[in-house]
Amino acid sequence: MTEPSRFRSRIASEDDIPAITELMRASIAVNMRAFLSEAEIKAAQETMGVDRSLIADGTYFVIETDVDGSPVMVACGGWGKRRTLYGGDHSPGRDDSLSDPAKDAARIRAMYTHPDWTRQGFGTLLLELGEGAAREAGFSTIELGSTVPGRPLYEARGYEAYFTEHHTGANGERNTVIHMRKAL
C-alpha cells in the first residue's frame, strides 16, 4: 500500500496531457502483457487514449510523487459525468452529452498506472476518488468499461460485469470491453 505522505492526488489540467499520454502508453505496453498478446494489445489501443472532456470537466485525477526533487506522475484516472463509457478523443461512438444523476450512472474512466509503480494501491485510490466525487455530484450508480487486465481490480472493489462486447481491431485481433457497474 502507498505511503500517504509520499504521494498526492490532484485534478489534472491541460498542461498534464503530454505526461498523461506517456503514462498511458507505458501502462498499455507493459501492464497488459500478462493478459494479452502483443497483437491483442495493439487492438485494445484503438479504444484507449486521453479524453479531454474529463480534464475540461475537472473529473480526472493524477497521482504524483517526487523523485530526485521533481514531480513524477505515477497513475491517472477519473470519473465521467458524460454518457461516454470508455475511449479517448479519437474513439468512435462517443456521446458527450451530460448524464442525469437521477436516472443515469456516472462513469469510471481511463485508469492507468505506470509500470514502475504498479501494485501500490493507486487503482484503488483512483476508484475511491472517482466514486466519492460521483456520489457528491448526486449519482447513485457508477459504471465502467473494463479491459481484461482491469477486471480483477474492479471485481475486488465491488463492480459486477453485466455485458461484454468484442471489437475487431484493424489488425484483425479481438478487443474485449467488459461493462461493469456498482451501486454507490
N, C-alpha and C positions, 0 to 999 in steps of 0.2 A: 504494500500500500504506500501511497505517496506521503512524504513529509510535508504537512501543510505550509510550513514556513519556507520551504524551498520552491514551491510552485504557486502561481497566481493565475486566476482566470479574469478575463475581461471581454467586453464586447468587441468584435472585430470591426475594423474600419476599411475603407477602400485602399488605404496605404498598405494593408496587410495582404492584399490579393497575391502579389508575387510569392511571398513566403507560404501562403496557404496552398498555392498551386504546386510549389515544390514539395511541400509536406504530403499533399495528396499523391503526387507522382511516386514518391518514395514508398509511401504506405501501400499503394496498389501494387507496385512492382515487387515488393518483398513480403508483405504480410499475408498476401493471398496464396503464396506458393505452396503452403501446406495443404491447401484445399482444392486448388485449381491448377490445371496445366497452363503453360505459357500462352497457348492459343486461347484458352478459356478466359484468361486474364485480359488478353487483348480484346476479346469480345465484350467483356464487362466494362472496360474503359470507355466504350462508346456511350454508356449511360451515366458516367461519372464526371464530376468536374465542379468548378466554382459556380455557385448560383448567386449572382449579385443581388437578387431580391432579398435574400436572407440578410446580407450585410446592410442593405439600404433600410430594411425593417428593424435593424438592431436586435436580431434574434440569433445571431451567430457568434459563438464564443471561440476564443483561443486560450490555450493553456501555455504558460511560459515558465521558464526558469532562467537563471543567469548561469552562463558558462564563461569562465575567464572574464567576468565583468560585463559581458554583453548578453542581452536578452536572446533566448533561443525558443522558438515555437516548438512544442513537443506534441501537441494534439489540437484538433479543432473539431467543431461540430455544433449543432444547434437545433432549433425548432422552427417550424414554419407555421404561419397563420394563413397561408395561402393554400389552395387546393392541390398544387403540385406535390406528389408523393416523393419523388426522387428525381435525380438528374441535375445536370448543370445547365448553364445558359443555353448551350447548344442542343440540348435534348429535345426531340420531337414530342408532341402531345402535351406540352406544358399547359397548365391552367393557372395563371397568376391572379385569378380573382380571389378576394378575401373569403375565408371560411367564416361561417356564423357559429360562434361558440355555443349557442343554444341548441344547434342541431348537427353541427359538423365536428369532426375530430381535428385536433392540432396535428402537426407532423414532426417527427424527429427526422433530422436531415443531415446528410453529408458528414458523417462521423469518420475521422481518420486519426491514427496515432503514428508518429514517426517510428520506423523500425527500431531505432536505438532506444526507444522509450516505452516499449510495449510491456504489458503485464505489471503495470504500476497503478492501476485503478483509474486511468484517465477516461476510459469509456464509461465507467460507472459515474464518475464525476460529471461528465458532459450530459449524461442522461438525467442525472439529478438536477442540474442547472436548467436544462430544457423543460423537463416535466414541471419543475417549480414555477418557471416563468409562464408556461402554458396554463397551469392551474390558476395563477394570479390573473391571467387575461380572461378567465371565465370558462375555459374548456374543461370538460369532464371526461373526455376520451382523447387518447393520443394514438396515432398510427405511424408506421414506418414501412419502407421498402428495404428489406434486408438482403445483403449478399449471402451466399452460402457460408463464408467465413464469419460473418457477423451474427448469424443466428444463435449460436450458443450464448453469447453475451446477452442478447435480448431476451432469450428464454429464461436465463438466470435472473433477470430483472423483472420478470412477471409478464412479458409480452407473449401473446399466443398467435400462432400462424392461423390465417383464415383463408388464404388464397395464394397460389403460386403461379407466376407467369413465366413463360420462357420466350426469349427473343433470340433470333439468329443474328449473330454479328456479321459484319461484312466479310469476315474470313470463314464464314460457314459454321462457326462454333456456337454452342448454346450459351446464353447468358440467362441465369436464373435470378428472379427477383421474388422474394418471399414477403408477402404482405402480412404484417403483424399489427396487433392492437393491444391496448391496455387501458383499463379504467384509471382515471387519476384520483 
